[in-house]
């Protein structure tokens, strides 16, 4: 049985190819300023929650997505919030 031939592609427009490779490494993250980062008071006994479920889910998503430890994730999210101009506590 013969080996199947692989398809080869010839790049003819190097400028577009280079721009596409650059866009592939681009990262865009949006933080909605209207988002409730701090938890609402529950009215129950005990220590009140500090962060909302959305804030916790955002941080854990970043942790899993980039394969970081929890402290690294905290620093990463802090730097992202600083870049966006939001003064939320992480």
HTML snippet that shows the backbone in 3Dmol.js (N, CA, C, O; Angstrom):
<script src="https://3Dmol.org/build/3Dmol-min.js"></script>
<div id="view" style="width:600px;height:400px;position:relative"></div>
<script>
const pdb = `
ATOM      1  N   UNK A   1       0.851  -1.170   0.000  1.00  0.00           N
ATOM      2  CA  UNK A   1       0.000   0.000   0.000  1.00  0.00           C
ATOM      3  C   UNK A   1       0.900   1.237   0.000  1.00  0.00           C
ATOM      4  O   UNK A   1       1.856   1.320   0.771  1.00  0.00           O
ATOM      5  N   UNK A   2       0.590   2.172  -0.853  1.00  0.00           N
ATOM      6  CA  UNK A   2       1.431   3.368  -0.968  1.00  0.00           C
ATOM      7  C   UNK A   2       1.053   4.403   0.092  1.00  0.00           C
ATOM      8  O   UNK A   2      -0.081   4.454   0.567  1.00  0.00           O
ATOM      9  N   UNK A   3       2.018   5.204   0.435  1.00  0.00           N
ATOM     10  CA  UNK A   3       1.821   6.248   1.439  1.00  0.00           C
ATOM     11  C   UNK A   3       1.080   7.421   0.790  1.00  0.00           C
ATOM     12  O   UNK A   3       1.452   7.860  -0.298  1.00  0.00           O
ATOM     13  N   UNK A   4       0.033   7.930   1.452  1.00  0.00           N
ATOM     14  CA  UNK A   4      -0.693   9.060   0.844  1.00  0.00           C
ATOM     15  C   UNK A   4       0.186  10.317   0.832  1.00  0.00           C
ATOM     16  O   UNK A   4       0.944  10.574   1.768  1.00  0.00           O
ATOM     17  N   UNK A   5       0.068  11.072  -0.224  1.00  0.00           N
ATOM     18  CA  UNK A   5       0.860  12.295  -0.327  1.00  0.00           C
ATOM     19  C   UNK A   5       0.201  13.393   0.491  1.00  0.00           C
ATOM     20  O   UNK A   5      -1.020  13.554   0.475  1.00  0.00           O
ATOM     21  N   UNK A   6       1.019  14.135   1.196  1.00  0.00           N
ATOM     22  CA  UNK A   6       0.481  15.234   1.995  1.00  0.00           C
ATOM     23  C   UNK A   6       0.310  16.457   1.111  1.00  0.00           C
ATOM     24  O   UNK A   6       1.050  16.668   0.149  1.00  0.00           O
ATOM     25  N   UNK A   7      -0.688  17.255   1.467  1.00  0.00           N
ATOM     26  CA  UNK A   7      -0.930  18.468   0.701  1.00  0.00           C
ATOM     27  C   UNK A   7       0.088  19.528   1.097  1.00  0.00           C
ATOM     28  O   UNK A   7       0.399  19.694   2.276  1.00  0.00           O
ATOM     29  N   UNK A   8       0.586  20.221   0.134  1.00  0.00           N
ATOM     30  CA  UNK A   8       1.516  21.316   0.397  1.00  0.00           C
ATOM     31  C   UNK A   8       0.867  22.609  -0.078  1.00  0.00           C
ATOM     32  O   UNK A   8       0.218  22.655  -1.123  1.00  0.00           O
ATOM     33  N   UNK A   9       1.057  23.643   0.707  1.00  0.00           N
ATOM     34  CA  UNK A   9       0.490  24.939   0.378  1.00  0.00           C
ATOM     35  C   UNK A   9       1.620  25.903   0.088  1.00  0.00           C
ATOM     36  O   UNK A   9       2.616  25.945   0.810  1.00  0.00           O
ATOM     37  N   UNK A  10       1.464  26.662  -0.949  1.00  0.00           N
ATOM     38  CA  UNK A  10       2.479  27.638  -1.316  1.00  0.00           C
ATOM     39  C   UNK A  10       1.952  29.024  -0.953  1.00  0.00           C
ATOM     40  O   UNK A  10       0.927  29.469  -1.470  1.00  0.00           O
ATOM     41  N   UNK A  11       2.665  29.690  -0.063  1.00  0.00           N
ATOM     42  CA  UNK A  11       2.270  31.028   0.357  1.00  0.00           C
ATOM     43  C   UNK A  11       2.711  32.021  -0.699  1.00  0.00           C
ATOM     44  O   UNK A  11       3.884  32.086  -1.066  1.00  0.00           O
ATOM     45  N   UNK A  12       1.749  32.793  -1.180  1.00  0.00           N
ATOM     46  CA  UNK A  12       2.066  33.762  -2.220  1.00  0.00           C
ATOM     47  C   UNK A  12       2.031  35.192  -1.691  1.00  0.00           C
ATOM     48  O   UNK A  12       2.667  36.076  -2.266  1.00  0.00           O
ATOM     49  N   UNK A  13       1.301  35.432  -0.610  1.00  0.00           N
ATOM     50  CA  UNK A  13       1.203  36.772  -0.058  1.00  0.00           C
ATOM     51  C   UNK A  13       1.773  36.763   1.353  1.00  0.00           C
ATOM     52  O   UNK A  13       1.044  36.537   2.318  1.00  0.00           O
ATOM     53  N   UNK A  14       3.068  37.007   1.475  1.00  0.00           N
ATOM     54  CA  UNK A  14       3.753  36.898   2.763  1.00  0.00           C
ATOM     55  C   UNK A  14       3.311  37.963   3.745  1.00  0.00           C
ATOM     56  O   UNK A  14       3.332  37.720   4.951  1.00  0.00           O
ATOM     57  N   UNK A  15       2.918  39.115   3.282  1.00  0.00           N
ATOM     58  CA  UNK A  15       2.482  40.184   4.188  1.00  0.00           C
ATOM     59  C   UNK A  15       1.196  39.775   4.913  1.00  0.00           C
ATOM     60  O   UNK A  15       1.081  39.960   6.124  1.00  0.00           O
ATOM     61  N   UNK A  16       0.233  39.220   4.175  1.00  0.00           N
ATOM     62  CA  UNK A  16      -1.008  38.757   4.802  1.00  0.00           C
ATOM     63  C   UNK A  16      -0.755  37.570   5.719  1.00  0.00           C
ATOM     64  O   UNK A  16      -1.357  37.466   6.788  1.00  0.00           O
ATOM     65  N   UNK A  17       0.120  36.688   5.308  1.00  0.00           N
ATOM     66  CA  UNK A  17       0.451  35.514   6.123  1.00  0.00           C
ATOM     67  C   UNK A  17       1.094  35.941   7.435  1.00  0.00           C
ATOM     68  O   UNK A  17       0.752  35.412   8.493  1.00  0.00           O
ATOM     69  N   UNK A  18       2.013  36.885   7.378  1.00  0.00           N
ATOM     70  CA  UNK A  18       2.680  37.381   8.573  1.00  0.00           C
ATOM     71  C   UNK A  18       1.676  38.085   9.493  1.00  0.00           C
ATOM     72  O   UNK A  18       1.724  37.903  10.710  1.00  0.00           O
ATOM     73  N   UNK A  19       0.772  38.882   8.926  1.00  0.00           N
ATOM     74  CA  UNK A  19      -0.243  39.569   9.730  1.00  0.00           C
ATOM     75  C   UNK A  19      -1.178  38.568  10.401  1.00  0.00           C
ATOM     76  O   UNK A  19      -1.584  38.771  11.545  1.00  0.00           O
ATOM     77  N   UNK A  20      -1.519  37.496   9.703  1.00  0.00           N
ATOM     78  CA  UNK A  20      -2.388  36.471  10.284  1.00  0.00           C
ATOM     79  C   UNK A  20      -1.700  35.762  11.445  1.00  0.00           C
ATOM     80  O   UNK A  20      -2.343  35.447  12.447  1.00  0.00           O
ATOM     81  N   UNK A  21      -0.397  35.509  11.318  1.00  0.00           N
ATOM     82  CA  UNK A  21       0.337  34.885  12.415  1.00  0.00           C
ATOM     83  C   UNK A  21       0.407  35.805  13.624  1.00  0.00           C
ATOM     84  O   UNK A  21       0.334  35.334  14.759  1.00  0.00           O
ATOM     85  N   UNK A  22       0.547  37.096  13.407  1.00  0.00           N
ATOM     86  CA  UNK A  22       0.565  38.056  14.515  1.00  0.00           C
ATOM     87  C   UNK A  22      -0.793  38.098  15.214  1.00  0.00           C
ATOM     88  O   UNK A  22      -0.855  38.128  16.443  1.00  0.00           O
ATOM     89  N   UNK A  23      -1.882  38.101  14.439  1.00  0.00           N
ATOM     90  CA  UNK A  23      -3.225  38.126  15.032  1.00  0.00           C
ATOM     91  C   UNK A  23      -3.505  36.868  15.834  1.00  0.00           C
ATOM     92  O   UNK A  23      -4.272  36.911  16.796  1.00  0.00           O
ATOM     93  N   UNK A  24      -2.908  35.764  15.464  1.00  0.00           N
ATOM     94  CA  UNK A  24      -3.103  34.510  16.171  1.00  0.00           C
ATOM     95  C   UNK A  24      -2.586  34.593  17.607  1.00  0.00           C
ATOM     96  O   UNK A  24      -3.102  33.906  18.488  1.00  0.00           O
ATOM     97  N   UNK A  25      -1.581  35.423  17.849  1.00  0.00           N
ATOM     98  CA  UNK A  25      -1.029  35.587  19.184  1.00  0.00           C
ATOM     99  C   UNK A  25      -1.666  36.719  19.970  1.00  0.00           C
ATOM    100  O   UNK A  25      -1.258  36.990  21.099  1.00  0.00           O
ATOM    101  N   UNK A  26      -2.649  37.376  19.399  1.00  0.00           N
ATOM    102  CA  UNK A  26      -3.295  38.503  20.062  1.00  0.00           C
ATOM    103  C   UNK A  26      -4.250  38.009  21.141  1.00  0.00           C
ATOM    104  O   UNK A  26      -4.910  36.983  20.979  1.00  0.00           O
ATOM    105  N   UNK A  27      -4.316  38.742  22.231  1.00  0.00           N
ATOM    106  CA  UNK A  27      -5.190  38.384  23.345  1.00  0.00           C
ATOM    107  C   UNK A  27      -6.047  39.577  23.699  1.00  0.00           C
ATOM    108  O   UNK A  27      -5.526  40.665  23.947  1.00  0.00           O
ATOM    109  N   UNK A  28      -7.349  39.390  23.727  1.00  0.00           N
ATOM    110  CA  UNK A  28      -8.273  40.445  24.099  1.00  0.00           C
ATOM    111  C   UNK A  28      -9.183  39.920  25.188  1.00  0.00           C
ATOM    112  O   UNK A  28      -9.831  38.885  25.030  1.00  0.00           O
ATOM    113  N   UNK A  29      -9.225  40.643  26.300  1.00  0.00           N
ATOM    114  CA  UNK A  29     -10.083  40.273  27.421  1.00  0.00           C
ATOM    115  C   UNK A  29     -10.897  41.499  27.794  1.00  0.00           C
ATOM    116  O   UNK A  29     -10.342  42.580  27.991  1.00  0.00           O
ATOM    117  N   UNK A  30     -12.214  41.336  27.891  1.00  0.00           N
ATOM    118  CA  UNK A  30     -13.087  42.430  28.260  1.00  0.00           C
ATOM    119  C   UNK A  30     -13.567  42.257  29.694  1.00  0.00           C
ATOM    120  O   UNK A  30     -13.996  41.172  30.086  1.00  0.00           O
ATOM    121  N   UNK A  31     -13.492  43.324  30.470  1.00  0.00           N
ATOM    122  CA  UNK A  31     -14.089  43.370  31.801  1.00  0.00           C
ATOM    123  C   UNK A  31     -15.189  44.423  31.753  1.00  0.00           C
ATOM    124  O   UNK A  31     -14.936  45.581  31.419  1.00  0.00           O
ATOM    125  N   UNK A  32     -16.390  44.023  32.081  1.00  0.00           N
ATOM    126  CA  UNK A  32     -17.517  44.939  32.082  1.00  0.00           C
ATOM    127  C   UNK A  32     -17.487  45.754  33.375  1.00  0.00           C
ATOM    128  O   UNK A  32     -17.585  45.177  34.458  1.00  0.00           O
ATOM    129  N   UNK A  33     -17.354  47.075  33.292  1.00  0.00           N
ATOM    130  CA  UNK A  33     -17.321  47.886  34.508  1.00  0.00           C
ATOM    131  C   UNK A  33     -18.617  47.797  35.317  1.00  0.00           C
ATOM    132  O   UNK A  33     -18.623  48.111  36.507  1.00  0.00           O
ATOM    133  N   UNK A  34     -19.703  47.377  34.689  1.00  0.00           N
ATOM    134  CA  UNK A  34     -20.980  47.246  35.388  1.00  0.00           C
ATOM    135  C   UNK A  34     -21.101  45.926  36.151  1.00  0.00           C
ATOM    136  O   UNK A  34     -22.074  45.708  36.873  1.00  0.00           O
ATOM    137  N   UNK A  35     -20.108  45.048  35.989  1.00  0.00           N
ATOM    138  CA  UNK A  35     -20.150  43.733  36.636  1.00  0.00           C
ATOM    139  C   UNK A  35     -20.033  43.878  38.148  1.00  0.00           C
ATOM    140  O   UNK A  35     -19.285  44.724  38.639  1.00  0.00           O
ATOM    141  N   UNK A  36     -20.774  43.052  38.887  1.00  0.00           N
ATOM    142  CA  UNK A  36     -20.687  43.052  40.343  1.00  0.00           C
ATOM    143  C   UNK A  36     -19.504  42.187  40.755  1.00  0.00           C
ATOM    144  O   UNK A  36     -19.613  40.962  40.806  1.00  0.00           O
ATOM    145  N   UNK A  37     -18.376  42.822  41.047  1.00  0.00           N
ATOM    146  CA  UNK A  37     -17.171  42.090  41.447  1.00  0.00           C
ATOM    147  C   UNK A  37     -17.253  41.717  42.920  1.00  0.00           C
ATOM    148  O   UNK A  37     -16.815  40.640  43.325  1.00  0.00           O
ATOM    149  N   UNK A  38     -17.818  42.619  43.715  1.00  0.00           N
ATOM    150  CA  UNK A  38     -17.965  42.365  45.152  1.00  0.00           C
ATOM    151  C   UNK A  38     -19.277  41.631  45.395  1.00  0.00           C
ATOM    152  O   UNK A  38     -20.265  41.845  44.693  1.00  0.00           O
ATOM    153  N   UNK A  39     -19.268  40.760  46.407  1.00  0.00           N
ATOM    154  CA  UNK A  39     -20.456  39.957  46.709  1.00  0.00           C
ATOM    155  C   UNK A  39     -21.507  40.815  47.408  1.00  0.00           C
ATOM    156  O   UNK A  39     -21.188  41.741  48.153  1.00  0.00           O
ATOM    157  N   UNK A  40     -22.757  40.483  47.148  1.00  0.00           N
ATOM    158  CA  UNK A  40     -23.874  41.126  47.832  1.00  0.00           C
ATOM    159  C   UNK A  40     -23.970  40.557  49.239  1.00  0.00           C
ATOM    160  O   UNK A  40     -23.698  39.372  49.433  1.00  0.00           O
ATOM    161  N   UNK A  41     -24.344  41.357  50.218  1.00  0.00           N
ATOM    162  CA  UNK A  41     -24.513  40.812  51.566  1.00  0.00           C
ATOM    163  C   UNK A  41     -25.628  39.782  51.604  1.00  0.00           C
ATOM    164  O   UNK A  41     -26.706  39.995  51.048  1.00  0.00           O
ATOM    165  N   UNK A  42     -25.356  38.651  52.272  1.00  0.00           N
ATOM    166  CA  UNK A  42     -26.332  37.560  52.283  1.00  0.00           C
ATOM    167  C   UNK A  42     -27.356  37.710  53.394  1.00  0.00           C
ATOM    168  O   UNK A  42     -28.461  37.178  53.286  1.00  0.00           O
ATOM    169  N   UNK A  43     -27.012  38.430  54.468  1.00  0.00           N
ATOM    170  CA  UNK A  43     -27.927  38.588  55.584  1.00  0.00           C
ATOM    171  C   UNK A  43     -27.925  37.396  56.528  1.00  0.00           C
ATOM    172  O   UNK A  43     -28.710  37.352  57.475  1.00  0.00           O
ATOM    173  N   UNK A  44     -27.048  36.427  56.277  1.00  0.00           N
ATOM    174  CA  UNK A  44     -26.959  35.240  57.125  1.00  0.00           C
ATOM    175  C   UNK A  44     -25.845  35.416  58.142  1.00  0.00           C
ATOM    176  O   UNK A  44     -25.019  36.320  58.021  1.00  0.00           O
ATOM    177  N   UNK A  45     -25.829  34.563  59.126  1.00  0.00           N
ATOM    178  CA  UNK A  45     -24.787  34.601  60.139  1.00  0.00           C
ATOM    179  C   UNK A  45     -23.465  34.118  59.552  1.00  0.00           C
ATOM    180  O   UNK A  45     -23.433  33.390  58.560  1.00  0.00           O
ATOM    181  N   UNK A  46     -22.393  34.536  60.180  1.00  0.00           N
ATOM    182  CA  UNK A  46     -21.075  34.105  59.736  1.00  0.00           C
ATOM    183  C   UNK A  46     -20.380  35.173  58.919  1.00  0.00           C
ATOM    184  O   UNK A  46     -20.892  36.276  58.725  1.00  0.00           O
ATOM    185  N   UNK A  47     -19.210  34.817  58.450  1.00  0.00           N
ATOM    186  CA  UNK A  47     -18.426  35.760  57.673  1.00  0.00           C
ATOM    187  C   UNK A  47     -19.090  36.012  56.330  1.00  0.00           C
ATOM    188  O   UNK A  47     -19.534  35.081  55.657  1.00  0.00           O
ATOM    189  N   UNK A  48     -19.151  37.269  55.953  1.00  0.00           N
ATOM    190  CA  UNK A  48     -19.764  37.594  54.667  1.00  0.00           C
ATOM    191  C   UNK A  48     -18.794  37.279  53.531  1.00  0.00           C
ATOM    192  O   UNK A  48     -17.576  37.298  53.707  1.00  0.00           O
ATOM    193  N   UNK A  49     -19.353  36.995  52.387  1.00  0.00           N
ATOM    194  CA  UNK A  49     -18.534  36.688  51.221  1.00  0.00           C
ATOM    195  C   UNK A  49     -17.881  37.961  50.710  1.00  0.00           C
ATOM    196  O   UNK A  49     -18.456  39.044  50.816  1.00  0.00           O
ATOM    197  N   UNK A  50     -16.683  37.834  50.159  1.00  0.00           N
ATOM    198  CA  UNK A  50     -15.953  38.995  49.666  1.00  0.00           C
ATOM    199  C   UNK A  50     -16.203  39.222  48.179  1.00  0.00           C
ATOM    200  O   UNK A  50     -16.413  40.357  47.752  1.00  0.00           O
ATOM    201  N   UNK A  51     -16.182  38.156  47.392  1.00  0.00           N
ATOM    202  CA  UNK A  51     -16.293  38.279  45.945  1.00  0.00           C
ATOM    203  C   UNK A  51     -17.561  37.620  45.434  1.00  0.00           C
ATOM    204  O   UNK A  51     -18.084  36.686  46.043  1.00  0.00           O
ATOM    205  N   UNK A  52     -18.046  38.121  44.308  1.00  0.00           N
ATOM    206  CA  UNK A  52     -19.232  37.538  43.686  1.00  0.00           C
ATOM    207  C   UNK A  52     -18.866  36.239  42.973  1.00  0.00           C
ATOM    208  O   UNK A  52     -17.693  35.941  42.745  1.00  0.00           O
ATOM    209  N   UNK A  53     -19.895  35.482  42.630  1.00  0.00           N
ATOM    210  CA  UNK A  53     -19.660  34.243  41.885  1.00  0.00           C
ATOM    211  C   UNK A  53     -19.017  34.527  40.530  1.00  0.00           C
ATOM    212  O   UNK A  53     -18.196  33.743  40.053  1.00  0.00           O
ATOM    213  N   UNK A  54     -19.390  35.649  39.910  1.00  0.00           N
ATOM    214  CA  UNK A  54     -18.818  36.002  38.607  1.00  0.00           C
ATOM    215  C   UNK A  54     -17.322  36.293  38.727  1.00  0.00           C
ATOM    216  O   UNK A  54     -16.549  35.924  37.842  1.00  0.00           O
ATOM    217  N   UNK A  55     -16.910  36.948  39.806  1.00  0.00           N
ATOM    218  CA  UNK A  55     -15.492  37.243  40.004  1.00  0.00           C
ATOM    219  C   UNK A  55     -14.694  35.959  40.213  1.00  0.00           C
ATOM    220  O   UNK A  55     -13.608  35.797  39.657  1.00  0.00           O
ATOM    221  N   UNK A  56     -15.238  35.052  41.016  1.00  0.00           N
ATOM    222  CA  UNK A  56     -14.550  33.782  41.276  1.00  0.00           C
ATOM    223  C   UNK A  56     -14.468  32.961  40.003  1.00  0.00           C
ATOM    224  O   UNK A  56     -13.430  32.367  39.711  1.00  0.00           O
ATOM    225  N   UNK A  57     -15.551  32.922  39.245  1.00  0.00           N
ATOM    226  CA  UNK A  57     -15.561  32.150  38.002  1.00  0.00           C
ATOM    227  C   UNK A  57     -14.589  32.742  36.984  1.00  0.00           C
ATOM    228  O   UNK A  57     -13.946  31.999  36.242  1.00  0.00           O
ATOM    229  N   UNK A  58     -14.475  34.059  36.940  1.00  0.00           N
ATOM    230  CA  UNK A  58     -13.530  34.706  36.029  1.00  0.00           C
ATOM    231  C   UNK A  58     -12.100  34.293  36.359  1.00  0.00           C
ATOM    232  O   UNK A  58     -11.335  33.924  35.467  1.00  0.00           O
ATOM    233  N   UNK A  59     -11.741  34.353  37.639  1.00  0.00           N
ATOM    234  CA  UNK A  59     -10.378  33.999  38.046  1.00  0.00           C
ATOM    235  C   UNK A  59     -10.085  32.520  37.804  1.00  0.00           C
ATOM    236  O   UNK A  59      -9.000  32.172  37.339  1.00  0.00           O
ATOM    237  N   UNK A  60     -11.043  31.649  38.115  1.00  0.00           N
ATOM    238  CA  UNK A  60     -10.810  30.221  37.910  1.00  0.00           C
ATOM    239  C   UNK A  60     -10.741  29.865  36.430  1.00  0.00           C
ATOM    240  O   UNK A  60     -10.023  28.942  36.045  1.00  0.00           O
ATOM    241  N   UNK A  61     -11.481  30.591  35.601  1.00  0.00           N
ATOM    242  CA  UNK A  61     -11.403  30.368  34.157  1.00  0.00           C
ATOM    243  C   UNK A  61     -10.019  30.735  33.640  1.00  0.00           C
ATOM    244  O   UNK A  61      -9.444  30.005  32.832  1.00  0.00           O
ATOM    245  N   UNK A  62      -9.480  31.863  34.102  1.00  0.00           N
ATOM    246  CA  UNK A  62      -8.124  32.266  33.709  1.00  0.00           C
ATOM    247  C   UNK A  62      -7.103  31.231  34.183  1.00  0.00           C
ATOM    248  O   UNK A  62      -6.152  30.917  33.467  1.00  0.00           O
ATOM    249  N   UNK A  63      -7.302  30.709  35.379  1.00  0.00           N
ATOM    250  CA  UNK A  63      -6.391  29.713  35.949  1.00  0.00           C
ATOM    251  C   UNK A  63      -6.321  28.472  35.067  1.00  0.00           C
ATOM    252  O   UNK A  63      -5.237  27.994  34.734  1.00  0.00           O
ATOM    253  N   UNK A  64      -7.487  27.958  34.696  1.00  0.00           N
ATOM    254  CA  UNK A  64      -7.537  26.736  33.886  1.00  0.00           C
ATOM    255  C   UNK A  64      -7.078  27.017  32.457  1.00  0.00           C
ATOM    256  O   UNK A  64      -6.362  26.212  31.862  1.00  0.00           O
ATOM    257  N   UNK A  65      -7.485  28.149  31.916  1.00  0.00           N
ATOM    258  CA  UNK A  65      -7.171  28.475  30.529  1.00  0.00           C
ATOM    259  C   UNK A  65      -5.665  28.596  30.294  1.00  0.00           C
ATOM    260  O   UNK A  65      -5.150  28.133  29.276  1.00  0.00           O
ATOM    261  N   UNK A  66      -4.965  29.220  31.243  1.00  0.00           N
ATOM    262  CA  UNK A  66      -3.537  29.448  31.067  1.00  0.00           C
ATOM    263  C   UNK A  66      -2.683  28.480  31.878  1.00  0.00           C
ATOM    264  O   UNK A  66      -1.456  28.561  31.823  1.00  0.00           O
ATOM    265  N   UNK A  67      -3.300  27.565  32.632  1.00  0.00           N
ATOM    266  CA  UNK A  67      -2.563  26.549  33.368  1.00  0.00           C
ATOM    267  C   UNK A  67      -1.671  27.123  34.457  1.00  0.00           C
ATOM    268  O   UNK A  67      -0.522  26.706  34.604  1.00  0.00           O
ATOM    269  N   UNK A  68      -2.187  28.069  35.213  1.00  0.00           N
ATOM    270  CA  UNK A  68      -1.399  28.722  36.249  1.00  0.00           C
ATOM    271  C   UNK A  68      -1.818  28.235  37.630  1.00  0.00           C
ATOM    272  O   UNK A  68      -2.900  27.678  37.811  1.00  0.00           O
ATOM    273  N   UNK A  69      -0.930  28.461  38.605  1.00  0.00           N
ATOM    274  CA  UNK A  69      -1.278  28.223  39.992  1.00  0.00           C
ATOM    275  C   UNK A  69      -2.175  29.370  40.472  1.00  0.00           C
ATOM    276  O   UNK A  69      -2.292  30.395  39.800  1.00  0.00           O
ATOM    277  N   UNK A  70      -2.802  29.191  41.627  1.00  0.00           N
ATOM    278  CA  UNK A  70      -3.771  30.179  42.096  1.00  0.00           C
ATOM    279  C   UNK A  70      -3.118  31.532  42.388  1.00  0.00           C
ATOM    280  O   UNK A  70      -3.703  32.569  42.075  1.00  0.00           O
ATOM    281  N   UNK A  71      -1.933  31.545  42.976  1.00  0.00           N
ATOM    282  CA  UNK A  71      -1.267  32.824  43.251  1.00  0.00           C
ATOM    283  C   UNK A  71      -0.843  33.517  41.963  1.00  0.00           C
ATOM    284  O   UNK A  71      -0.909  34.742  41.869  1.00  0.00           O
ATOM    285  N   UNK A  72      -0.414  32.754  40.981  1.00  0.00           N
ATOM    286  CA  UNK A  72      -0.077  33.344  39.683  1.00  0.00           C
ATOM    287  C   UNK A  72      -1.314  33.936  39.038  1.00  0.00           C
ATOM    288  O   UNK A  72      -1.255  35.002  38.426  1.00  0.00           O
ATOM    289  N   UNK A  73      -2.438  33.242  39.177  1.00  0.00           N
ATOM    290  CA  UNK A  73      -3.692  33.729  38.609  1.00  0.00           C
ATOM    291  C   UNK A  73      -4.100  35.033  39.270  1.00  0.00           C
ATOM    292  O   UNK A  73      -4.573  35.953  38.603  1.00  0.00           O
ATOM    293  N   UNK A  74      -3.917  35.113  40.588  1.00  0.00           N
ATOM    294  CA  UNK A  74      -4.258  36.340  41.308  1.00  0.00           C
ATOM    295  C   UNK A  74      -3.441  37.510  40.771  1.00  0.00           C
ATOM    296  O   UNK A  74      -3.993  38.581  40.520  1.00  0.00           O
ATOM    297  N   UNK A  75      -2.157  37.327  40.595  1.00  0.00           N
ATOM    298  CA  UNK A  75      -1.309  38.382  40.044  1.00  0.00           C
ATOM    299  C   UNK A  75      -1.673  38.732  38.613  1.00  0.00           C
ATOM    300  O   UNK A  75      -1.644  39.900  38.225  1.00  0.00           O
ATOM    301  N   UNK A  76      -2.017  37.715  37.828  1.00  0.00           N
ATOM    302  CA  UNK A  76      -2.394  37.933  36.431  1.00  0.00           C
ATOM    303  C   UNK A  76      -3.666  38.762  36.337  1.00  0.00           C
ATOM    304  O   UNK A  76      -3.732  39.718  35.565  1.00  0.00           O
ATOM    305  N   UNK A  77      -4.679  38.397  37.123  1.00  0.00           N
ATOM    306  CA  UNK A  77      -5.948  39.134  37.087  1.00  0.00           C
ATOM    307  C   UNK A  77      -5.754  40.537  37.648  1.00  0.00           C
ATOM    308  O   UNK A  77      -6.352  41.486  37.139  1.00  0.00           O
ATOM    309  N   UNK A  78      -4.937  40.691  38.681  1.00  0.00           N
ATOM    310  CA  UNK A  78      -4.644  42.030  39.209  1.00  0.00           C
ATOM    311  C   UNK A  78      -4.020  42.908  38.133  1.00  0.00           C
ATOM    312  O   UNK A  78      -4.391  44.073  37.992  1.00  0.00           O
ATOM    313  N   UNK A  79      -3.070  42.358  37.370  1.00  0.00           N
ATOM    314  CA  UNK A  79      -2.421  43.154  36.323  1.00  0.00           C
ATOM    315  C   UNK A  79      -3.400  43.486  35.198  1.00  0.00           C
ATOM    316  O   UNK A  79      -3.343  44.582  34.640  1.00  0.00           O
ATOM    317  N   UNK A  80      -4.293  42.563  34.857  1.00  0.00           N
ATOM    318  CA  UNK A  80      -5.290  42.855  33.829  1.00  0.00           C
ATOM    319  C   UNK A  80      -6.232  43.968  34.277  1.00  0.00           C
ATOM    320  O   UNK A  80      -6.565  44.860  33.496  1.00  0.00           O
ATOM    321  N   UNK A  81      -6.658  43.913  35.533  1.00  0.00           N
ATOM    322  CA  UNK A  81      -7.551  44.958  36.044  1.00  0.00           C
ATOM    323  C   UNK A  81      -6.838  46.301  36.112  1.00  0.00           C
ATOM    324  O   UNK A  81      -7.447  47.340  35.857  1.00  0.00           O
ATOM    325  N   UNK A  82      -5.548  46.289  36.457  1.00  0.00           N
ATOM    326  CA  UNK A  82      -4.771  47.513  36.495  1.00  0.00           C
ATOM    327  C   UNK A  82      -4.658  48.110  35.087  1.00  0.00           C
ATOM    328  O   UNK A  82      -4.757  49.325  34.914  1.00  0.00           O
ATOM    329  N   UNK A  83      -4.450  47.246  34.082  1.00  0.00           N
ATOM    330  CA  UNK A  83      -4.345  47.716  32.700  1.00  0.00           C
ATOM    331  C   UNK A  83      -5.647  48.325  32.200  1.00  0.00           C
ATOM    332  O   UNK A  83      -5.632  49.268  31.408  1.00  0.00           O
ATOM    333  N   UNK A  84      -6.770  47.790  32.661  1.00  0.00           N
ATOM    334  CA  UNK A  84      -8.066  48.307  32.223  1.00  0.00           C
ATOM    335  C   UNK A  84      -8.519  49.512  33.038  1.00  0.00           C
ATOM    336  O   UNK A  84      -9.516  50.151  32.701  1.00  0.00           O
ATOM    337  N   UNK A  85      -7.790  49.826  34.109  1.00  0.00           N
ATOM    338  CA  UNK A  85      -8.136  51.000  34.907  1.00  0.00           C
ATOM    339  C   UNK A  85      -9.191  50.739  35.960  1.00  0.00           C
ATOM    340  O   UNK A  85      -9.754  51.682  36.515  1.00  0.00           O
ATOM    341  N   UNK A  86      -9.473  49.468  36.248  1.00  0.00           N
ATOM    342  CA  UNK A  86     -10.458  49.135  37.271  1.00  0.00           C
ATOM    343  C   UNK A  86      -9.745  48.926  38.597  1.00  0.00           C
ATOM    344  O   UNK A  86      -8.703  48.271  38.637  1.00  0.00           O
ATOM    345  N   UNK A  87     -10.285  49.471  39.686  1.00  0.00           N
ATOM    346  CA  UNK A  87      -9.623  49.351  40.989  1.00  0.00           C
ATOM    347  C   UNK A  87     -10.298  48.294  41.866  1.00  0.00           C
ATOM    348  O   UNK A  87     -10.529  48.519  43.054  1.00  0.00           O
ATOM    349  N   UNK A  88     -10.605  47.165  41.283  1.00  0.00           N
ATOM    350  CA  UNK A  88     -11.231  46.059  42.020  1.00  0.00           C
ATOM    351  C   UNK A  88     -10.161  45.267  42.757  1.00  0.00           C
ATOM    352  O   UNK A  88      -9.042  45.104  42.271  1.00  0.00           O
ATOM    353  N   UNK A  89     -10.523  44.781  43.937  1.00  0.00           N
ATOM    354  CA  UNK A  89      -9.622  43.964  44.730  1.00  0.00           C
ATOM    355  C   UNK A  89      -9.702  42.512  44.245  1.00  0.00           C
ATOM    356  O   UNK A  89     -10.785  42.002  43.959  1.00  0.00           O
ATOM    357  N   UNK A  90      -8.544  41.859  44.156  1.00  0.00           N
ATOM    358  CA  UNK A  90      -8.528  40.451  43.715  1.00  0.00           C
ATOM    359  C   UNK A  90      -8.136  39.586  44.883  1.00  0.00           C
ATOM    360  O   UNK A  90      -8.056  38.365  44.749  1.00  0.00           O
TER     361      UNK A  90
END
`;
const viewer = $3Dmol.createViewer("view");
viewer.addModel(pdb, "pdb");
viewer.setStyle({}, {cartoon: {color: "spectrum"}});
viewer.zoomTo();
viewer.render();
</script>
